[in-house]
Amino acid sequence: GIHGWTPVNIGAAPADDGAYDFNGTSNYIGTDYIPNISNGATMMYWFKPNVLDKDQVMGVFHYGDRFYAGLSINQTAFFAVGNEYKSDIVISQHLNVDEWVHITLSYDGTTAKYYINGTVVDSIVWPGETANTSPFRIGDIDHGNDHFMNGLIRDVRVYETTLTQDDIINIIGNNINTVFSKDNFHGLGQAGSLNGFRIVDEDNNEYINCAGIWQEGSSCS
């Protein structure tokens, strides 16, 4: 496995081509997509960090309705669901600057599990209400502190269902070099939930999803 994990084999790391570079100070992709996590959800992405000494997370931030995952200072894991969060999870032996790592957060309505390269490294219990009203962000969370991600990100996925470990490993292995574009940005919730989602593809073309139809530009016409 990658970075020392041995229980599963997810294959080679992805290519840099098709990934998006975030500067760690101001870059993020904003969306209007508000994931419904009350009945279970899974988010996942590939990350190739430039630094490992800062908080770097993406997902949803809203007090009481959080759903995000990433890395924290001292090369530790950092994730949250509902009104519970966990940090200082030591994973330094599995992280390196300028090397790809796959991060997944799954939630089944009771327990949230944090995966590194397809293996569970920690979990938290949150059986409470998760009536999320905040949109999903890529490369950051909507919070006043510095959580901007510094490095390459690709193949971001959000499912409004709970994926098993086998599901996660299968997705990682079968989509190792999926290019981040309007044509294959799939898995974001239910039909129509991409409305308002903005993306710049690998050729620097900007698109916005308008009621399920992609239009060129930054606003719906």
C-alpha positions as CSV (number, residue, x, y, z in Angstrom):
1,G,0.0,0.0,0.0
2,I,0.9,3.7,-0.2
3,H,2.8,5.3,2.6
4,G,3.3,2.2,4.6
5,W,-0.2,0.9,4.9
6,T,-0.3,-2.9,4.3
7,P,-4.0,-4.1,5.0
8,V,-5.2,-2.9,1.5
9,N,-3.6,-2.3,-1.9
10,I,-5.0,0.7,-3.7
11,G,-2.5,0.8,-6.5
12,A,-0.2,3.6,-7.6
13,A,-0.7,7.2,-6.7
14,P,-2.5,9.5,-9.3
15,A,-0.8,11.8,-11.8
16,D,-0.4,15.5,-11.2
17,D,-2.0,16.3,-14.5
18,G,-5.6,17.2,-14.0
19,A,-5.1,18.2,-10.4
20,Y,-5.7,21.7,-9.0
21,D,-3.1,23.7,-7.1
22,F,-4.1,25.5,-4.0
23,N,-1.8,28.1,-2.4
24,G,-2.7,27.6,1.3
25,T,-3.6,31.2,1.9
26,S,-6.6,32.2,-0.2
27,N,-7.5,29.5,-2.9
28,Y,-10.7,27.5,-2.6
29,I,-13.6,26.4,-4.9
30,G,-16.9,27.6,-3.6
31,T,-20.1,25.7,-4.4
32,D,-23.8,26.1,-3.7
33,Y,-24.1,22.3,-3.0
34,I,-25.4,21.6,0.5
35,P,-24.9,17.9,1.2
36,N,-27.6,16.1,3.2
37,I,-25.6,14.1,5.7
38,S,-28.4,13.2,8.1
39,N,-28.9,9.7,6.7
40,G,-25.2,9.1,6.0
41,A,-22.6,10.6,3.7
42,T,-19.1,10.0,2.4
43,M,-16.5,12.5,1.2
44,M,-13.2,11.7,-0.4
45,Y,-10.3,13.3,-2.3
46,W,-6.6,12.9,-3.2
47,F,-4.2,15.5,-1.7
48,K,-0.6,16.1,-2.4
49,P,0.5,18.5,0.3
50,N,3.3,21.2,-0.1
51,V,3.5,21.6,3.7
52,L,2.5,19.5,6.7
53,D,2.6,22.2,9.5
54,K,-0.8,23.8,9.2
55,D,-4.5,23.0,9.4
56,Q,-5.7,21.9,5.9
57,V,-9.3,20.7,5.6
58,M,-12.2,20.8,3.2
59,G,-16.0,20.2,3.4
60,V,-18.8,21.8,5.4
61,F,-18.4,24.1,8.4
62,H,-21.5,25.2,10.3
63,Y,-21.6,25.0,14.1
64,G,-23.4,21.8,15.0
65,D,-23.6,20.6,11.5
66,R,-19.9,20.1,10.5
67,F,-18.7,17.6,7.9
68,Y,-15.1,18.0,7.0
69,A,-11.8,16.2,6.8
70,G,-8.1,16.9,6.3
71,L,-4.8,17.4,8.0
72,S,-3.7,19.4,11.0
73,I,-0.5,20.7,12.4
74,N,2.2,18.3,13.5
75,Q,1.2,15.9,10.7
76,T,-2.0,14.7,12.3
77,A,-5.5,14.0,11.0
78,F,-8.4,16.4,11.6
79,F,-12.1,15.7,11.0
80,A,-15.6,16.5,12.2
81,V,-19.2,15.6,11.9
82,G,-22.2,17.3,13.5
83,N,-21.0,18.9,16.8
84,E,-18.1,16.5,17.3
85,Y,-14.6,16.8,16.0
86,K,-11.2,15.0,16.5
87,S,-7.7,16.2,15.9
88,D,-4.1,15.2,16.9
89,I,-4.5,11.8,15.4
90,V,-0.9,10.8,14.7
91,I,-0.4,9.8,11.1
92,S,3.0,11.4,10.5
93,Q,4.5,8.1,9.5
94,H,2.1,7.9,6.6
95,L,2.5,11.5,5.3
96,N,5.2,13.1,3.2
97,V,5.5,16.5,1.5
98,D,4.9,16.3,-2.2
99,E,3.4,12.7,-2.0
100,W,-0.2,11.8,-2.8
101,V,-2.5,10.7,0.0
102,H,-6.1,9.7,-0.2
103,I,-8.5,11.0,2.5
104,T,-12.0,9.7,3.1
105,L,-14.6,10.6,5.8
106,S,-17.7,8.4,6.0
107,Y,-20.7,8.8,8.3
108,D,-23.6,6.4,8.9
109,G,-25.8,8.5,11.0
110,T,-24.0,7.4,14.2
111,T,-20.3,7.0,13.6
112,A,-17.9,8.9,11.5
113,K,-14.7,7.1,10.2
114,Y,-11.6,8.7,8.9
115,Y,-9.6,6.8,6.3
116,I,-6.1,7.2,5.0
117,N,-5.5,5.4,1.7
118,G,-8.5,3.1,2.3
119,T,-7.7,2.2,5.9
120,V,-9.6,3.5,9.0
121,V,-7.3,5.4,11.3
122,D,-9.9,6.8,13.8
123,S,-13.6,7.4,14.4
124,I,-16.0,9.5,16.4
125,V,-19.6,9.0,17.5
126,W,-22.3,11.6,16.7
127,P,-25.9,10.2,16.8
128,G,-27.3,13.8,17.0
129,E,-29.1,16.0,14.4
130,T,-27.1,16.9,11.3
131,A,-29.4,19.3,9.5
132,N,-26.7,20.9,7.4
133,T,-27.5,24.3,5.8
134,S,-23.9,25.2,4.6
135,P,-22.4,24.6,1.2
136,F,-19.5,22.3,0.5
137,R,-16.1,23.9,-0.1
138,I,-13.1,22.4,-1.9
139,G,-9.7,23.4,-0.5
140,D,-11.0,25.1,2.6
141,I,-14.0,25.4,5.1
142,D,-16.0,28.5,5.7
143,H,-14.4,29.3,9.0
144,G,-12.5,32.4,10.2
145,N,-9.3,30.5,11.0
146,D,-6.7,29.5,8.5
147,H,-7.7,26.1,7.1
148,F,-6.7,26.7,3.4
149,M,-5.1,23.7,1.8
150,N,-1.6,24.0,0.3
151,G,-1.0,21.5,-2.5
152,L,-2.6,19.6,-5.3
153,I,-6.2,18.3,-5.0
154,R,-8.0,16.0,-7.4
155,D,-11.0,13.6,-7.7
156,V,-13.1,15.2,-5.0
157,R,-16.3,13.2,-4.4
158,V,-19.3,13.5,-2.0
159,Y,-21.9,10.8,-1.7
160,E,-25.1,11.2,0.2
161,T,-24.8,7.6,1.4
162,T,-22.4,5.6,3.6
163,L,-19.7,3.8,1.6
164,T,-18.0,0.7,3.0
165,Q,-14.3,0.2,3.1
166,D,-14.6,-2.1,0.0
167,D,-16.5,0.6,-1.8
168,I,-13.9,3.2,-1.0
169,I,-11.0,0.9,-2.0
170,N,-12.8,0.1,-5.3
171,I,-13.4,3.8,-6.1
172,I,-9.7,4.7,-5.4
173,G,-8.4,1.8,-7.5
174,N,-10.7,2.3,-10.5
175,N,-10.4,6.1,-10.7
176,I,-6.7,6.6,-10.0
177,N,-6.3,9.2,-12.7
178,T,-9.7,10.7,-13.1
179,V,-9.4,14.2,-14.5
180,F,-11.2,16.9,-12.5
181,S,-13.6,18.3,-15.1
182,K,-17.2,19.1,-15.7
183,D,-17.7,15.8,-17.6
184,N,-16.6,13.5,-14.9
185,F,-17.2,15.4,-11.7
186,H,-19.6,12.8,-10.4
187,G,-20.8,11.5,-7.1
188,L,-21.9,14.8,-5.6
189,G,-25.1,13.8,-3.9
190,Q,-28.4,13.2,-5.6
191,A,-29.6,14.4,-9.1
192,G,-29.6,18.1,-9.5
193,S,-27.5,18.8,-6.4
194,L,-24.7,20.2,-8.6
195,N,-26.8,23.3,-9.3
196,G,-24.6,26.4,-8.9
197,F,-21.4,24.4,-8.7
198,R,-18.4,26.2,-10.4
199,I,-15.3,24.5,-11.8
200,V,-12.3,25.4,-13.8
201,D,-11.1,22.5,-15.9
202,E,-7.6,21.3,-16.8
203,D,-7.7,23.7,-19.9
204,N,-8.5,26.7,-17.7
205,N,-12.1,26.9,-19.0
206,E,-14.6,28.0,-16.4
207,Y,-18.1,26.4,-16.1
208,I,-21.1,26.6,-13.8
209,N,-23.8,24.0,-13.4
210,C,-27.3,25.6,-13.9
211,A,-30.1,23.3,-12.9
212,G,-28.2,20.2,-14.0
213,I,-26.8,21.8,-17.3
214,W,-23.2,23.0,-17.6
215,Q,-22.8,26.5,-19.0
216,E,-19.5,28.2,-19.8
217,G,-18.7,31.2,-17.6
218,S,-19.1,32.0,-13.8
219,S,-22.8,32.7,-13.6
220,C,-26.1,31.2,-14.9
221,S,-27.7,33.0,-17.8
